[in-house]
Amino acid sequence: MDFFHVIVVLLESTIRVSVPLIFAALAGLFTERAGIFDIGLEGKMLGAAFAAGAVAAITQSVWLGLLAAILISVALSLVHGYASITQRGNQIVSGVAINFIVAGSTVILGEAWFRQGGRTPALAEGARFQTINFPFADTIREVPFIGPIYADLLSGHFILTYLAFAMVPLSWWILYRTRFGLRLRAVGENPGAVDTAGISVIWMRYRAVICCGILCGFAGAYLSLAMTAGFVKGMTAGKGYIALAALIFAKWRPFNIMLACLLFGFLDAFAIRLQGNPLPLIGQVPVQLMQALPYILTVILLAGFIGKAIPPKAGGVPYVKER
């Protein structure tokens, strides 16, 4: 395989790995822009992945699996919203609690229902998403340069992959070109002024956590219905935390979020590519080090290249209506 084809394969893997990060980071964007910090992205993704895998295995329907993922994720988001918005609890503690509860309950329920060590049964083709091939992809595959880019890089992905990248400009439009987005950002910056204008701060923040739940549902469904054929214990593997890091790295801007997620996805794909291959001047590198490489580089990038990231002014602060 020549160098160009290696690059195409690496970029294709980058796109595949980046999709759940993009969904989860955009989910965090809506809540944090509204002033709600959400550490629970990981738990929502994991719960959605389990719900999607379980329902799809029982019903043999990929769309019912997707619907179940969204419903469970939105339910978890509403729990976080109730604790953070209505009860004015600590948002970090609430998010961490969701992560712990989901991590344990998915294994317990998976073992109780399917008796496969916390896994769901392997899904048949009809119960999972299939790749979409563009017209004439196989015909022009052999054309130099253009063929591999069209047939392998642009074509041959899942419908949720295209949806994830479509959500980036859509999220930008919602946040910066609609009345809802203007109010959402205002709630995260100065909720008192929004309340004075007669707009419900609590209802705006609840709408933000519902948007977060829907996007995390897509992320979890992608993991268990597209990337793999079913749910596996702990399959999010820290992707929710990396998405949160990408959100901060991108300074809460949708297009920068996409680029940050692609960067972290590239690091992950590059590490997978290097596993088992000796490095020049170094030789064989332990597999564990290669698996840890994306996380190590994430910490280095956040520590050394992010600069000053200023979150929304009212972020993490429960709103108390003035009497």
N, C-alpha and C positions, 0 to 999 in steps of 0.2 A: 504493500500500500504506500503510495507516494505521499509527500508532505501535505499537498493540498487536500487529499482525501482524509488524511489524519485530522486536519483542521476542521473539515466539514463534520466528521464524526464527533469531534470534541464539542463543536458548537451545537450540534443536534442534541447531544447529551446535556449540555448546558441549559438549553431551552426546556428539556424534559424535567430537569431537577429544579429549575427556577419557578415553575408554575405554582406549586403550593406556597412558595415564599411570596410571590406577587399577590396572590389572593389574601394571604394572612397579613401582609404588610399594609395593603389597602384597607383591610378590615380595621387594623389598628389606627390607620389614618383618620377614619371617620370618628372613632371614639375619642382619640386624643385631641383632634381638632375641636371637639365639643367639650373638652375639659375632663374627660374620664380616662385615666391611665388604665391600661388593660394588659396585665401580665398573663392573663388567662388565655391568650391566643393558643398556646400549646394544648391546653386542656380541651378547648372547643374543637380544634382540629382533630384531636385524638378521639373525642366522643363522636364527632361526625363521621370519622373513618370507620369506627366500630358500627355505628348505626347503619351506614351505607352497606358495609360488608354483610352484616347480619340480615338485614331486610332483603338485600339482593339474593342472598343464599336461600332464604325461605321462599320468596316469591318468584325468583328467577327473572326479575324485572330490574333493569338498570335504572329506570326512571323513578320507580318507587324507592330504590336505594338512595338515589340523589335527594328525593323529597324527604326521606327519613333523616338524612344527614343534615339538611337545612333546618328541619324542625327541632332536632336535638340541639344543634348549635345555637339556634335562636333562643331555645329554652334556657340554655346555660348562660347566654348573654343577658337574658332577663333576670336571672338569679343574681348575676353580677350587678346589673342595673338596680335591682331592688336593694341590695346591700350597700351600694355606693351612692345612689341618688336618693332613694326614698328614706333609707335608714341613716344615710350620711356616714357610713362606715369607712374604714380604711381601705382604699381601692387596691393597694398592693396586697394586703392580707387576703382580700376577697379573691383576687386573681390567682394567688398561690394556692388557696384552698380549693378552687375549681380544678387546678392542675393535679393536685394530690388525689382528690376524690375521683376524678375521671381515670387517672392512671391505675388506681386500684379496682374501681368498679368494672372497667372494661374486661379486665382479666377474670374477675370473679364471675361476671355474667357470661363471658365467652366459654368458660369451663363448665358452668352450670347448664348452658343451653346446648353446646355442641360437643363437649368432652374431647377437645383437641388441644388441650394445654393453653387455653386462652385465645386460640385462633378461631377464625370462621372457616367453614368448608371452602375449598377452592371453587371459584366461580366459573361457570361455563361461558361460552362466547356471548350468548344472549343476555347474560346477567352482568356484563361489564362493557365499558365503552370500547369501541373499535376505532382504529385509526382512519382518517379521512385522506384519501389520495386524490390529488388534483388531476384534472384532465390532462392526458398526454404525458403524465409523469414518467411512466415506464418507457415511453417512446423516445423522449429526449434525455434520458438518464445518461447516455453515453456521449452526449455533446460536451466538449471540453468546457470546464468552468461553469457555464450556465446550467448544464444538465444536473450535476450533483447538487448545486445550490437550490434549484427548483424542485427536484425530485426527492432530495433527502433533507434539506434544511427547511424549506417552506412547506412542502407537502408531507403527508404521512404522520401527522400529529392527531391528538384527540380533540374532540369538540371543545372540551374544557380548556385546552391549551390556547386555542384561538380566542375563547371567551376571556381568559385571564389578560391577554394583551389588549383586547378590546376594552376591558374595564379600566385601563389606565387613562386613555383620553376621556372616557365617559365619566370617571371619577373627577378628573380635572374640570370637566364641564359642569358637573353637579356642584362642586365646591366653589367654583369661581364665576359661574355664569347663570346661576339660578337663585331665586329668592331663598329657597331652602338652604343652599350652600352658604349664602351670605349670613343667614341667621345662625347656622351651625357654627361657623367660624367666630361669629360675634359672641355666642354663648361660651366659647372656649377662651375668649380674650377678656370680655367684660359682661358677665351675666347680669349684673345689676342694671346696666343700661338697656339690655334686651328686655328685662322684666318691666322696667319703667315704660317701655314702648308697648306694653300689653301683650307680649309674647311669652308663652309658658316655657321657662327654662327647663323645668323637669321633663315636659313632653318632648322638647327638642333633644334632650340628652337620651331619653328612652328611644327615640327614633334613630339616634346615632348607634346605640348598642344593638338595635335590631338589624341595621345595615351591616354591622360588624358580624353578627351571627350568620347572616345569609352568606357573606363572603367566606367566613371560616367553614361553613357547610360545604361550599364548593371545593375549598382546599382539602378538607378531609375526604370528600367523595373522590377527588382525583387520586388520592393516595391508595384507596382500597378498591376502586372500580376502574382505574386506568393504569396507574404505574404498576400495580400488582393485582393479582386475581383473588382478592380477599383481604381480610384484616389480619395483621400480625401484631403481637404484643409490643407496645412501645414503638410503633412504626413511625411516629412523627420524629423521633430521634433528635429532639431539640430544634426542629424547624421553626416552631413558634417563637423561640427565643432569638434565632437568627433573623427572622422576619422583623422582630422588634428592633434588633440592632440595625437592620437595613433601613427601617423607618427613621431612626434617629440619625443614621449616617446620611440619609437623603434630606434631612431637615424638614420633614413633613411635607414634601412636594411630590405629587404623583409620578411625573416623568423621571425624576431623580430616584424615586423608589424602584421603578422598573430597572433602571440602570444598576442600582445597588444590588438588587436581587439577582440580576444577570451576572454581576461580578461574583457574588457569593456562590451562585450556581456553577460558574466557571471553575472556581476554586475546588468545589466538591467534585465536579466532573474530571478535573485535572488530577485530583488525588486518586480517584477511582482508576483512571487511565494508567497512573504510575505504579499501582499496586502490582507486585510481582515482577516489575521491570527494573533492572539495575540502573542506577544513575551514573553518569560520567564522573570519574575521579572519586566517587563515593562507594559505588557498588550496590549491593542489595540493601534495601532499607526495610526495617520491620514494618509489617502491615499495619500495626497499631499506630505507628507514627504517621503513616499516610492517611489513616482514617481520622486522625486528630488534626491533620494539616488545615482543613477548612476552618475549624474552630480557632486554631492558633492564629491564622492569618486574619480572621475576623476581629480578634482582640487587638492585633497589631494595627489594623486599619482604623479601628475605632479610636485607639489610643493616640495614634500618630498623625492621622490625615483628616480627621473630621473637622478640626477647628472648633469654633464655638457654636454649639447648637442650642438655640433658645426655644424651649417648648412654649405652647400656649400659656398665657399668663395665669389663667384660672385652672390650669391642669392640676388634677389631684386634689382640688379644694372643693368640698361639698358646698352647694349653694344653700344659703339660709335666706329665705324671703324676708325682706324688711317689713316691719309692721307700721 
